Amino acid sequence: QLQLVVSGGGSVQPGGSLRLSCAGFGASLDSFAIGWIRQAPGKDSEGVACISKNDDSSNYADSVKGRFTISRDNGKNTVYLQMNSLKSEDTAKYYCALNAVYYPGDGCYAPTDSWGPGTQVTVSS
């Protein structure tokens, strides 16, 4: 059974960078489309990035486009989210999720029962 382990969250000042990692154990992540979903207190969840399982094409929410990059390292069975130029509004708990789907104009979605453990990202001066 696939287990996801997420790491890399923390606190950073505005303008800083963090890289989140989502490692898979028990099965290959390259069999799945993967998404990064974030949720801030009192707000709806937002799919910020997703990567397909077939051609590794990636898609992003408008709020992070140009600042965040999702990528895979199949040798390490890990999916990354590189986050640059962080803003206070990026503060949220970030989840790695399986079976993510991108809807043009609407963003990335993944069923909540496919979300792995979250990691907190706090952007504050």
C-alpha positions as CSV (number, residue, x, y, z in Angstrom):
1,Q,0.0,0.0,0.0
2,L,1.3,3.4,-1.0
3,Q,2.4,5.7,1.9
4,L,3.2,9.3,1.3
5,V,5.7,11.2,3.4
6,V,5.8,15.0,3.1
7,S,8.6,17.2,4.3
8,G,10.1,20.6,3.7
9,G,7.7,23.0,5.3
10,G,8.7,25.7,7.7
11,S,8.8,29.5,8.3
12,V,10.3,31.9,5.9
13,Q,10.2,35.7,5.3
14,P,8.4,37.1,2.3
15,G,10.4,36.8,-0.8
16,G,12.1,33.6,0.4
17,S,12.0,30.1,-0.9
18,L,11.1,26.6,0.3
19,R,11.0,23.2,-1.4
20,L,8.5,20.6,-0.4
21,S,9.0,16.9,-0.9
22,C,6.5,14.2,-1.3
23,A,8.1,10.7,-1.1
24,G,6.3,7.5,-1.9
25,F,6.8,4.2,-0.1
26,G,5.2,1.0,-1.2
27,A,4.4,1.9,-4.8
28,S,5.7,4.1,-7.6
29,L,4.5,7.7,-7.7
30,D,5.0,7.7,-11.4
31,S,1.8,5.7,-11.7
32,F,-0.1,8.6,-10.4
33,A,-0.9,12.2,-11.3
34,I,0.2,14.2,-8.3
35,G,-1.1,17.5,-7.0
36,W,-0.1,19.9,-4.2
37,I,-3.1,21.2,-2.4
38,R,-3.0,23.9,0.3
39,Q,-5.5,24.9,2.9
40,A,-5.4,28.0,5.1
41,P,-7.5,28.3,8.2
42,G,-11.0,29.5,7.3
43,K,-10.4,29.2,3.6
44,D,-11.3,26.7,0.9
45,S,-8.6,24.4,-0.3
46,E,-6.7,25.4,-3.4
47,G,-4.9,23.0,-5.8
48,V,-1.7,25.0,-6.5
49,A,0.1,22.6,-8.8
50,C,-0.3,19.2,-10.4
51,I,1.8,17.0,-12.6
52,S,0.5,14.3,-15.0
53,K,1.5,10.7,-14.8
54,N,1.9,10.3,-18.6
55,D,4.1,13.1,-19.8
56,D,4.9,15.0,-16.7
57,S,3.1,18.0,-18.0
58,S,2.4,20.5,-15.2
59,N,-0.3,23.0,-14.4
60,Y,-0.6,25.8,-11.8
61,A,-3.1,27.9,-10.1
62,D,-2.9,31.5,-11.2
63,S,-2.0,32.6,-7.7
64,V,1.4,30.7,-7.9
65,K,2.1,30.7,-11.6
66,G,5.7,31.8,-12.3
67,R,6.7,31.3,-8.6
68,F,6.1,27.6,-7.9
69,T,7.4,24.6,-9.9
70,I,6.3,21.0,-9.5
71,S,8.6,18.2,-10.6
72,R,9.3,14.5,-10.2
73,D,12.4,12.5,-9.5
74,N,11.3,8.9,-10.4
75,G,14.6,7.5,-9.1
76,K,13.9,8.9,-5.7
77,N,10.1,8.2,-6.0
78,T,9.6,11.8,-5.0
79,V,7.6,14.8,-6.2
80,Y,8.7,18.3,-5.3
81,L,7.2,21.7,-5.1
82,Q,9.7,24.5,-5.4
83,M,8.3,27.7,-4.0
84,N,10.0,30.9,-4.7
85,S,9.1,34.6,-4.1
86,L,6.9,33.5,-1.2
87,K,4.1,35.8,-0.1
88,S,2.2,36.0,3.2
89,E,-0.9,34.7,1.3
90,D,1.0,31.5,0.6
91,T,0.8,30.6,4.3
92,A,-1.2,27.4,4.6
93,K,-0.9,23.7,5.2
94,Y,0.3,22.0,2.1
95,Y,-0.7,18.4,1.1
96,C,0.6,16.1,-1.5
97,A,-2.3,14.3,-3.2
98,L,-2.8,11.4,-5.6
99,N,-5.0,11.3,-8.7
100,A,-4.9,15.0,-9.2
101,V,-6.9,16.4,-12.2
102,Y,-6.4,19.8,-13.9
103,Y,-9.4,21.6,-15.1
104,P,-8.5,24.4,-17.5
105,G,-9.6,27.7,-16.0
106,D,-10.4,26.2,-12.7
107,G,-7.2,24.6,-11.3
108,C,-6.0,21.3,-9.9
109,Y,-8.2,19.0,-7.8
110,A,-7.7,15.8,-5.9
111,P,-10.1,13.8,-3.8
112,T,-9.6,14.5,-0.1
113,D,-9.2,10.8,0.6
114,S,-6.1,10.8,-1.6
115,W,-4.4,13.6,0.4
116,G,-1.3,12.6,2.3
117,P,0.0,14.2,5.4
118,G,0.4,18.0,5.3
119,T,3.2,20.3,6.1
120,Q,2.9,23.8,7.4
121,V,4.3,26.7,5.4
122,T,4.3,30.1,7.1
123,V,5.4,33.2,5.4
124,S,5.9,36.1,7.7
125,S,8.2,38.9,8.5
